[in-house]
Amino acid sequence: MRAWYRRAPGSLLLASERAVLARLLPYVFGYHIVQVGSLGRDRDYMGESRIRHRVIVDTECEPVAGCTPLRAQADELPFASDSVDAVILAHSLELESDPHAVLREAERILIPEGHLVVMGFNPWSLWGLWRLFLHRGDRVPWCARFVGAQRVRDWLALLGCDVVHERGHFYRPPLKYERLMGRLGFLERAGERAWPILSGGYVIMARKRVMTLTRIRPRWRRRKVVLTGLAEPTARGYHRRG
């Protein structure tokens, strides 16, 4: 993925994703933000974040200015539970064998009310058709398993996260020719208005739900005590002590 992002169409998709995050991250506050998945030297998604402490996690991390590199697996993050304010999954779901485990691990390290950002490729788009019919093999990103936005929303709901923002982006086909891609720029404006569900990529932001305990008051009922086998006192049964 790092090599793919250096040239079209990867470089154009990266610019589009950064533009979407530039509108979302300024509203996310906290102390720690983690990006899972490296984009290469001097590339990250956290440029517009107000959070100062930034960490990039990947199996092979290249130095990025202002970020702390950390080598780890996406489904085994070396952070304590409820310790991170925001997590960005940079196409991590498509590149892992168990995407649900990656999502569950990201939710684990988030604090309550923390934000989770998921970026993915839309399988129901020109990019999905390109992957199915034209570029089968081991080339990235076409060898990855595209996960639809609806499935991601279902997984987030099961993990106790509420989707607060979702946006599709990049409506041009995945061509390598930058000049031609530039001429097709009108598809971006037309796609947002006419066919938003056919975007090449999507960005979903969710908030971890706070689990509250509901106090259940016990119901106090008067229990009727029924005494059986007792005879009423009579004058004969009453003895005076002399």
C-alpha positions as CSV (number, residue, x, y, z in Angstrom):
1,M,0.0,0.0,0.0
2,R,2.8,2.4,0.7
3,A,4.2,2.0,-2.8
4,W,0.8,2.2,-4.3
5,Y,0.1,5.6,-2.6
6,R,3.1,7.1,-4.3
7,R,1.5,7.2,-7.8
8,A,-1.9,7.4,-9.4
9,P,-4.5,6.4,-8.6
10,G,-3.3,5.8,-5.1
11,S,-1.9,9.4,-4.7
12,L,-5.2,10.9,-5.8
13,L,-7.2,8.7,-3.5
14,L,-4.9,9.7,-0.6
15,A,-5.5,13.3,-1.3
16,S,-9.3,12.7,-1.3
17,E,-9.2,10.8,2.0
18,R,-7.1,13.6,3.6
19,A,-9.6,16.2,2.4
20,V,-12.4,14.3,4.1
21,L,-10.5,13.9,7.4
22,A,-9.6,17.5,7.3
23,R,-13.2,18.3,8.0
24,L,-13.7,15.7,10.7
25,L,-10.5,15.5,12.8
26,P,-10.6,19.2,14.1
27,Y,-13.7,18.3,16.1
28,V,-12.0,15.3,17.8
29,F,-10.2,16.2,21.1
30,G,-8.1,14.3,23.6
31,Y,-4.6,13.4,24.5
32,H,-3.7,10.3,22.3
33,I,-4.5,9.4,18.7
34,V,-3.5,6.2,16.9
35,Q,-3.3,5.5,13.2
36,V,-3.3,1.8,12.3
37,G,-1.6,1.3,9.0
38,S,1.4,3.3,7.6
39,L,1.2,5.3,4.4
40,G,5.0,5.7,4.0
41,R,7.5,8.3,4.8
42,D,6.1,11.7,5.7
43,R,2.5,10.5,5.0
44,D,-0.2,10.2,7.6
45,Y,-3.9,11.1,8.1
46,M,-3.5,13.0,11.4
47,G,-2.2,16.3,10.0
48,E,-5.4,18.2,10.8
49,S,-5.9,16.7,14.3
50,R,-5.7,18.9,17.4
51,I,-4.3,16.0,19.4
52,R,-0.6,16.3,20.0
53,H,0.5,12.8,20.9
54,R,0.2,10.8,17.6
55,V,1.2,7.2,17.1
56,I,1.4,5.2,13.9
57,V,1.1,1.4,14.2
58,D,2.2,-1.0,11.5
59,T,4.3,-4.1,11.0
60,E,6.9,-1.9,9.2
61,C,6.9,1.8,10.1
62,E,8.8,4.5,8.2
63,P,9.5,7.8,10.1
64,V,6.8,10.4,9.9
65,A,7.4,13.9,11.3
66,G,5.5,14.5,14.6
67,C,4.5,10.9,15.0
68,T,5.8,8.0,17.1
69,P,6.3,4.8,15.1
70,L,5.3,1.5,16.7
71,R,5.6,-2.0,15.2
72,A,2.7,-4.2,16.1
73,Q,-0.2,-6.2,14.5
74,A,-3.5,-4.6,13.8
75,D,-5.4,-7.2,15.8
76,E,-3.0,-7.0,18.8
77,L,-2.5,-3.4,19.7
78,P,0.0,-2.8,22.6
79,F,-2.3,-0.3,24.4
80,A,-4.3,-0.6,27.6
81,S,-8.0,-0.8,27.3
82,D,-9.9,2.5,27.4
83,S,-6.7,4.5,27.0
84,V,-6.8,6.1,23.5
85,D,-9.0,9.1,22.4
86,A,-9.1,8.4,18.7
87,V,-8.2,5.5,16.3
88,I,-7.9,5.7,12.5
89,L,-8.0,2.4,10.6
90,A,-6.2,3.2,7.3
91,H,-7.7,0.4,5.1
92,S,-6.7,-2.1,7.9
93,L,-9.9,-4.1,7.5
94,E,-9.2,-5.1,3.9
95,L,-5.6,-6.1,4.5
96,E,-6.2,-8.4,7.5
97,S,-7.5,-12.0,7.6
98,D,-9.9,-11.2,10.4
99,P,-11.3,-7.7,9.9
100,H,-13.8,-8.0,12.7
101,A,-11.0,-8.8,15.2
102,V,-9.2,-5.6,14.0
103,L,-12.3,-3.6,14.6
104,R,-12.9,-5.2,18.0
105,E,-9.3,-4.4,19.1
106,A,-9.6,-0.8,18.0
107,E,-12.8,-0.5,20.1
108,R,-11.1,-2.1,23.1
109,I,-8.4,0.6,23.4
110,L,-10.8,3.5,22.9
111,I,-12.0,5.5,25.9
112,P,-15.8,5.9,26.3
113,E,-17.0,8.6,23.9
114,G,-13.7,8.1,21.9
115,H,-13.8,8.2,18.1
116,L,-13.1,5.5,15.6
117,V,-12.5,6.4,11.9
118,V,-12.6,3.6,9.3
119,M,-11.5,4.0,5.7
120,G,-12.3,1.4,3.1
121,F,-12.9,0.6,-0.5
122,N,-16.4,0.4,-1.8
123,P,-17.0,-3.1,-3.4
124,W,-20.2,-1.7,-5.1
125,S,-18.4,0.8,-7.4
126,L,-16.1,1.0,-10.4
127,W,-13.2,0.1,-8.0
128,G,-15.0,-3.1,-7.0
129,L,-15.7,-4.0,-10.6
130,W,-12.0,-3.3,-11.5
131,R,-10.9,-5.6,-8.7
132,L,-13.3,-8.4,-9.8
133,F,-12.8,-8.5,-13.6
134,L,-9.5,-6.8,-14.4
135,H,-6.9,-7.1,-11.7
136,R,-7.1,-10.4,-10.0
137,G,-3.9,-11.5,-8.4
138,D,-1.5,-10.4,-5.7
139,R,-1.3,-6.7,-6.5
140,V,-2.3,-4.2,-3.9
141,P,-5.0,-3.1,-3.3
142,W,-6.8,-5.4,-5.7
143,C,-5.7,-8.5,-3.8
144,A,-7.4,-7.1,-0.7
145,R,-10.9,-8.1,0.4
146,F,-13.2,-5.0,0.1
147,V,-15.6,-4.6,3.0
148,G,-18.8,-2.7,2.4
149,A,-19.9,0.2,4.4
150,Q,-23.1,-1.6,5.5
151,R,-21.1,-4.5,7.0
152,V,-18.8,-2.0,8.9
153,R,-21.9,-0.3,10.3
154,D,-23.3,-3.6,11.5
155,W,-20.0,-4.5,13.2
156,L,-19.8,-1.1,14.8
157,A,-23.3,-1.5,16.2
158,L,-22.5,-4.9,17.7
159,L,-19.4,-3.4,19.4
160,G,-21.4,-0.6,20.9
161,C,-20.4,2.2,18.6
162,D,-22.7,4.8,17.1
163,V,-22.0,6.1,13.6
164,V,-21.8,9.9,13.7
165,H,-20.6,10.6,10.1
166,E,-20.3,8.7,6.9
167,R,-19.1,10.0,3.6
168,G,-18.3,8.5,0.2
169,H,-15.6,10.0,-2.0
170,F,-13.6,9.5,-5.2
171,Y,-15.9,8.7,-8.1
172,R,-13.3,8.4,-10.9
173,P,-12.2,5.0,-12.1
174,P,-8.8,3.7,-10.9
175,L,-6.7,4.7,-13.9
176,K,-2.9,5.2,-13.8
177,Y,-2.8,8.2,-16.2
178,E,-2.8,11.4,-14.2
179,R,-3.7,13.6,-17.1
180,L,-6.8,11.6,-17.9
181,M,-7.7,11.4,-14.2
182,G,-7.5,15.2,-14.1
183,R,-9.9,15.5,-17.0
184,L,-12.3,13.2,-15.3
185,G,-12.5,15.5,-12.3
186,F,-16.0,16.5,-13.2
187,L,-17.1,13.0,-12.1
188,E,-16.4,14.0,-8.5
189,R,-19.0,16.8,-8.5
190,A,-21.5,14.7,-10.5
191,G,-21.0,11.6,-8.4
192,E,-21.8,13.4,-5.1
193,R,-25.1,14.6,-6.5
194,A,-26.2,11.7,-8.8
195,W,-24.8,8.5,-7.5
196,P,-23.3,8.9,-4.0
197,I,-23.5,5.2,-3.2
198,L,-21.1,4.3,-6.0
199,S,-18.1,6.1,-4.6
200,G,-14.7,4.4,-4.8
201,G,-14.0,4.8,-1.1
202,Y,-15.8,5.7,2.1
203,V,-14.9,7.2,5.5
204,I,-17.0,6.2,8.6
205,M,-16.6,7.9,11.9
206,A,-18.1,6.3,15.0
207,R,-18.2,7.1,18.7
208,K,-17.8,4.5,21.4
209,R,-21.0,4.3,23.4
210,V,-20.8,4.8,27.2
211,M,-22.2,1.8,29.0
212,T,-24.3,3.0,31.9
213,L,-25.7,0.8,34.7
214,T,-29.4,1.1,35.3
215,R,-30.3,0.8,38.9
216,I,-33.2,-1.6,39.5
217,R,-35.1,-0.9,42.7
218,P,-36.4,-4.0,44.5
219,R,-40.1,-4.3,44.9
220,W,-41.2,-4.6,48.5
221,R,-44.4,-6.5,48.9
222,R,-46.3,-7.3,52.1
223,R,-46.4,-11.0,52.5
224,K,-49.6,-12.4,54.0
225,V,-48.7,-14.8,56.8
226,V,-51.3,-17.6,57.2
227,L,-51.1,-19.5,60.4
228,T,-52.8,-22.9,60.3
229,G,-53.4,-25.4,63.0
230,L,-53.8,-22.9,65.8
231,A,-57.0,-23.0,67.9
232,E,-58.6,-19.9,69.3
233,P,-58.1,-19.4,73.1
234,T,-61.1,-20.3,75.3
235,A,-61.9,-19.9,79.0
236,R,-61.2,-23.5,79.7
237,G,-57.7,-23.2,78.4
238,Y,-56.9,-20.3,80.6
239,H,-55.3,-21.2,83.9
240,R,-54.7,-18.8,86.7
241,R,-51.6,-19.2,88.7
242,G,-52.3,-19.3,92.4
